[in-house]
Amino acid sequence: MPTSLVRGVLYIHARGFGFESADDGGPEVFVLNPDLGPAMHGDRVEVEARPSPKGREGRIVGIVERRRARLVGAIHADYARGKVFMPGDPRLPETMRILDEVPSGIDVGDAVVVELREFPQSRDDVPGVVVLE
């Protein structure tokens, strides 16, 4: 089956699979969860695409540009890791590490704005954020 490299923006569904909105004007490329690699919702990615009965499907082979770094969510308690950030967008990883100390006055359950500082480098990496406000 012939494959082609297609660039576009990745949209991840809350159930874990993704679609790349292809720059080449062709149909979207369906990407199964195991084939997403370290890519996150909103990243510009390069996908190795192949024809499928419903259009195209493929796997991510590269990240061209990372998504916007600012996120909104809440601080939560994790018994193993202490305080963690949970983004409000269900298409993003469920929890993210907080890299610096949480500013005083911010407690578990509070809404915060963070900046992504460490993007995942492999499928199992947890992103790292810094609390801005």
C-alpha positions in Angstrom: 0.0 0.0 0.0 1.6 3.4 -1.0 2.3 5.9 1.8 2.9 9.6 1.7 4.1 12.2 4.2 1.4 14.7 5.0 1.7 17.8 7.3 -1.2 19.4 9.2 -2.6 20.2 12.6 -3.4 17.3 15.0 -6.8 17.2 16.7 -7.1 14.6 19.4 -10.5 13.2 20.4 -11.2 12.9 24.2 -11.3 9.1 23.7 -7.7 9.1 22.7 -7.5 8.8 18.9 -6.6 11.7 16.6 -7.2 13.3 13.2 -4.7 15.3 11.3 -6.3 18.1 9.3 -4.1 17.7 6.2 -2.4 20.7 4.5 -2.5 18.9 1.1 -6.3 19.4 0.7 -7.0 15.7 0.9 -9.1 14.0 3.5 -8.2 14.0 7.2 -5.8 11.4 8.3 -7.1 9.1 11.2 -4.4 8.3 13.8 -4.9 5.6 16.4 -3.7 6.3 19.9 -0.6 4.1 19.8 0.5 5.9 16.6 0.3 9.4 18.2 3.7 9.2 19.8 4.6 12.3 21.9 2.4 14.6 19.9 -0.3 16.7 21.7 -3.6 18.1 20.6 -2.9 21.3 18.5 0.6 20.3 17.4 1.5 20.7 13.7 2.7 17.2 12.8 4.0 15.1 9.9 2.1 11.9 9.3 3.0 8.9 7.3 -0.4 8.4 5.6 -1.9 5.5 3.6 -5.2 5.0 2.0 -7.9 3.3 4.0 -11.6 2.3 3.3 -12.8 5.5 5.1 -10.1 7.9 3.6 -6.6 7.9 5.1 -5.0 6.6 8.2 -1.4 6.8 9.5 1.1 7.4 12.2 2.9 10.5 13.3 6.5 10.5 12.3 7.5 14.0 13.4 6.4 17.1 15.2 6.8 20.2 13.0 5.7 22.8 15.6 4.3 22.6 19.1 0.9 23.9 20.2 0.3 27.1 22.1 2.0 26.9 25.4 -0.6 28.5 27.7 -3.2 26.4 29.2 -6.1 26.8 31.7 -7.0 24.1 34.3 -6.9 23.3 38.0 -4.4 22.2 40.7 -5.1 18.7 42.0 -3.6 16.5 44.6 -1.8 13.3 43.6 -0.7 11.2 46.5 2.4 9.9 44.7 3.5 13.2 43.2 2.0 16.0 45.4 0.2 18.8 43.5 -0.3 18.3 39.7 -2.0 20.4 37.0 -5.1 19.0 35.3 -5.9 20.9 32.0 -9.5 21.9 31.4 -9.3 20.5 27.9 -10.0 16.7 27.9 -8.0 16.3 24.7 -4.8 17.0 26.5 -2.9 14.6 28.9 -4.9 14.0 32.0 -2.2 15.4 34.4 0.9 17.4 34.0 3.9 17.9 36.4 4.3 21.2 38.0 8.0 22.1 37.6 8.3 25.0 40.1 6.7 25.5 43.5 3.1 26.4 43.3 2.8 30.1 44.3 1.5 30.7 47.8 -2.2 31.3 48.1 -3.0 28.7 45.3 -4.5 25.6 46.7 -5.9 22.3 45.4 -9.0 22.9 43.3 -8.0 26.4 42.3 -8.2 27.4 38.6 -4.8 28.5 37.2 -3.1 29.5 34.0 0.1 27.6 33.2 2.7 27.6 30.5 4.0 24.3 29.0 7.8 24.3 29.5 8.5 20.6 29.0 6.8 18.9 26.1 6.7 15.1 25.9 9.6 13.5 24.1 8.1 10.0 24.0 4.7 8.5 24.2 4.8 7.9 28.0 6.4 11.3 29.0 4.3 13.6 31.2 4.4 17.3 30.2 5.8 19.8 32.6 4.2 23.2 33.4 4.9 26.4 35.4 2.0 28.1 37.1 1.7 31.7 35.8 -1.4 33.0 37.6 
